[in-house]
């Protein structure tokens, strides 16, 4: 029993230490922080289908990765018919046109292609845009990384339903302007992988 008691004490102390560390490294931010306005601007642009504005609010590396992966999937289509089907919504002559685009341009045509598939009526789209409500519930900063995470509630109506959604949207400092923030859309869906000292970057070509 004495050994078990010591183990319980040790685990409790370890958990307390981790919790204290989390409190030190994470800080709640006021709702007038710049990221609150940025997240509203971004979500409004998405609902308005203003893909040009939205594209410049996203981390370029994420857009580049999405472009590279999409092009790779299309190129690996088993038949020419399958490739043509994949390209149908992009309004391009071939996959090479997608490769030549900037990541921001690709994001715009990719989003346009996706929304064409939804086949929403103009009336339903207009209703969603007119009834959009965005509420920023909270902002938390990871001080050691400079990340800011926003929890957001949105509400909008179609012609038949009211739709409410809860989002976690993460911001990172803009390398070109540290005073600005960019949205990292993959942070909650993909692991963040950083090469250790001396390790080759993940995208680096392998030596033969």
C-alpha positions as semicolon CSV with decimal commas, in nm:
position;residue;x (nm);y (nm);z (nm)
1;X;0,000;0,000;0,000
2;X;0,285;0,234;0,081
3;X;0,431;0,193;-0,270
4;X;0,091;0,255;-0,430
5;X;0,047;0,569;-0,222
6;X;0,384;0,697;-0,334
7;X;0,292;0,627;-0,698
8;X;-0,036;0,814;-0,659
9;X;0,147;1,111;-0,509
10;X;0,403;1,105;-0,789
11;X;0,134;1,094;-1,060
12;X;-0,065;1,372;-0,893
13;X;0,246;1,590;-0,874
14;X;0,326;1,519;-1,240
15;X;-0,027;1,607;-1,351
16;X;-0,021;1,926;-1,146
17;X;0,311;2,020;-1,303
18;X;0,174;1,964;-1,654
19;X;-0,140;2,165;-1,576
20;X;0,067;2,450;-1,433
21;X;0,288;2,444;-1,742
22;X;-0,020;2,462;-1,966
23;X;-0,147;2,763;-1,774
24;X;0,187;2,938;-1,815
25;X;0,216;2,864;-2,188
26;X;-0,148;2,936;-2,280
27;X;-0,312;3,271;-2,223
28;X;-0,669;3,380;-2,281
29;X;-0,685;3,690;-2,502
30;X;-0,940;3,975;-2,501
31;X;-1,207;3,961;-2,772
32;X;-1,077;4,286;-2,923
33;X;-0,755;4,109;-3,025
34;X;-0,686;4,146;-3,402
35;X;-0,752;3,776;-3,462
36;X;-1,117;3,822;-3,362
37;X;-1,172;4,064;-3,650
38;X;-0,965;3,847;-3,886
39;X;-1,168;3,533;-3,819
40;X;-1,492;3,721;-3,885
41;X;-1,349;3,862;-4,209
42;X;-1,239;3,516;-4,320
43;X;-1,569;3,341;-4,246
44;X;-1,765;3,622;-4,409
45;X;-1,547;3,589;-4,721
46;X;-1,610;3,213;-4,731
47;X;-1,987;3,254;-4,707
48;X;-1,979;3,534;-4,965
49;X;-1,764;3,303;-5,181
50;X;-1,501;3,576;-5,202
51;X;-1,223;3,326;-5,255
52;X;-0,964;3,586;-5,351
53;X;-0,989;3,756;-5,012
54;X;-0,992;3,423;-4,827
55;X;-0,689;3,292;-5,019
56;X;-0,466;3,573;-4,895
57;X;-0,564;3,504;-4,533
58;X;-0,435;3,146;-4,541
59;X;-0,082;3,011;-4,486
60;X;0,074;2,980;-4,836
61;X;0,241;2,648;-4,751
62;X;-0,101;2,495;-4,680
63;X;-0,232;2,614;-5,016
64;X;0,080;2,482;-5,192
65;X;0,035;2,142;-5,028
66;X;-0,332;2,127;-5,128
67;X;-0,243;2,218;-5,487
68;X;0,036;1,959;-5,502
69;X;-0,184;1,683;-5,359
70;X;-0,476;1,760;-5,590
71;X;-0,255;1,767;-5,899
72;X;-0,100;1,436;-5,790
73;X;-0,442;1,272;-5,751
74;X;-0,556;1,391;-6,094
75;X;-0,233;1,274;-6,259
76;X;-0,277;0,931;-6,104
77;X;-0,626;0,888;-6,254
78;X;-0,648;0,537;-6,407
79;X;-0,795;0,660;-6,737
80;X;-0,814;0,980;-6,943
81;X;-1,190;0,978;-6,888
82;X;-1,138;0,978;-6,511
83;X;-0,891;1,265;-6,542
84;X;-1,135;1,466;-6,752
85;X;-1,407;1,403;-6,494
86;X;-1,182;1,532;-6,213
87;X;-1,094;1,843;-6,415
88;X;-1,452;1,915;-6,521
89;X;-1,526;2,174;-6,255
90;X;-1,197;2,362;-6,287
91;X;-1,261;2,517;-6,629
92;X;-0,908;2,438;-6,751
93;X;-0,771;2,261;-7,060
94;X;-0,555;2,018;-6,868
95;X;-0,385;1,939;-6,538
96;X;-0,086;2,145;-6,651
97;X;-0,296;2,460;-6,618
98;X;-0,349;2,381;-6,248
99;X;0,025;2,333;-6,198
100;X;0,101;2,675;-6,347
101;X;-0,131;2,858;-6,107
102;X;-0,013;3,030;-5,793
103;X;-0,137;2,857;-5,476
104;X;-0,384;3,143;-5,426
105;X;-0,519;3,109;-5,780
106;X;-0,553;2,734;-5,737
107;X;-0,742;2,781;-5,410
108;X;-0,990;3,009;-5,586
109;X;-1,066;2,772;-5,875
110;X;-1,072;2,474;-5,638
111;X;-1,332;2,638;-5,413
112;X;-1,537;2,749;-5,712
113;X;-1,533;2,392;-5,847
114;X;-1,641;2,254;-5,510
115;X;-1,935;2,493;-5,476
116;X;-2,055;2,418;-5,828
117;X;-2,095;2,056;-5,719
118;X;-2,322;2,163;-5,431
119;X;-2,570;2,307;-5,681
120;X;-2,720;2,559;-5,439
121;X;-2,983;2,784;-5,587
122;X;-2,908;3,159;-5,601
123;X;-3,195;3,211;-5,356
124;X;-3,048;2,968;-5,101
125;X;-2,700;3,120;-5,136
126;X;-2,835;3,472;-5,090
127;X;-3,033;3,366;-4,781
128;X;-2,722;3,210;-4,623
129;X;-2,523;3,525;-4,688
130;X;-2,791;3,759;-4,551
131;X;-2,851;3,561;-4,230
132;X;-2,486;3,487;-4,140
133;X;-2,400;3,555;-3,776
134;X;-2,048;3,507;-3,639
135;X;-1,978;3,498;-3,266
136;X;-1,621;3,468;-3,139
137;X;-1,654;3,271;-2,815
138;X;-1,290;3,289;-2,708
139;X;-0,927;3,338;-2,808
140;X;-0,630;3,156;-2,659
141;X;-0,263;3,219;-2,735
142;X;0,014;2,960;-2,714
143;X;0,277;3,207;-2,600
144;X;0,582;2,994;-2,672
145;X;0,475;2,940;-3,034
146;X;0,286;3,260;-3,106
147;X;-0,021;3,065;-3,219
148;X;-0,369;3,203;-3,154
149;X;-0,670;2,970;-3,151
150;X;-1,022;3,107;-3,197
151;X;-1,341;2,925;-3,103
152;X;-1,624;3,055;-3,319
153;X;-1,998;2,992;-3,341
154;X;-2,171;3,062;-3,673
155;X;-2,538;3,067;-3,761
156;X;-2,702;3,094;-4,102
157;X;-3,028;2,998;-4,268
158;X;-3,117;2,825;-4,591
159;X;-3,469;2,842;-4,735
160;X;-3,570;2,551;-4,511
161;X;-3,328;2,522;-4,219
162;X;-3,118;2,709;-3,965
163;X;-2,757;2,585;-3,957
164;X;-2,529;2,638;-3,656
165;X;-2,165;2,533;-3,653
166;X;-1,875;2,548;-3,409
167;X;-1,525;2,606;-3,545
168;X;-1,172;2,603;-3,408
169;X;-0,958;2,827;-3,629
170;X;-0,585;2,864;-3,569
171;X;-0,366;3,162;-3,655
172;X;0,012;3,175;-3,692
173;X;0,236;3,483;-3,726
174;X;0,292;3,590;-4,086
175;X;0,664;3,538;-4,165
176;X;0,654;3,839;-4,398
177;X;0,497;4,061;-4,133
178;X;0,510;3,933;-3,771
179;X;0,245;4,188;-3,671
180;X;-0,002;4,014;-3,901
181;X;-0,159;3,667;-3,865
182;X;-0,245;3,398;-4,119
183;X;-0,489;3,110;-4,079
184;X;-0,341;2,762;-4,066
185;X;-0,634;2,548;-4,189
186;X;-0,458;2,215;-4,133
187;X;-0,349;2,262;-3,773
188;X;-0,651;2,085;-3,627
189;X;-0,659;1,814;-3,896
190;X;-0,291;1,728;-3,950
191;X;0,001;1,682;-3,713
192;X;0,248;1,970;-3,715
193;X;0,582;1,814;-3,817
194;X;0,902;2,013;-3,767
195;X;1,235;1,853;-3,868
196;X;1,478;1,818;-3,578
197;X;1,824;1,976;-3,595
198;X;2,027;1,797;-3,859
199;X;1,727;1,623;-4,016
200;X;1,638;1,686;-4,380
201;X;1,309;1,868;-4,448
202;X;1,023;1,635;-4,538
203;X;1,002;1,770;-4,893
204;X;1,377;1,751;-4,955
205;X;1,483;1,513;-5,236
206;X;1,642;1,191;-5,117
207;X;2,006;1,133;-5,205
208;X;2,068;0,843;-5,444
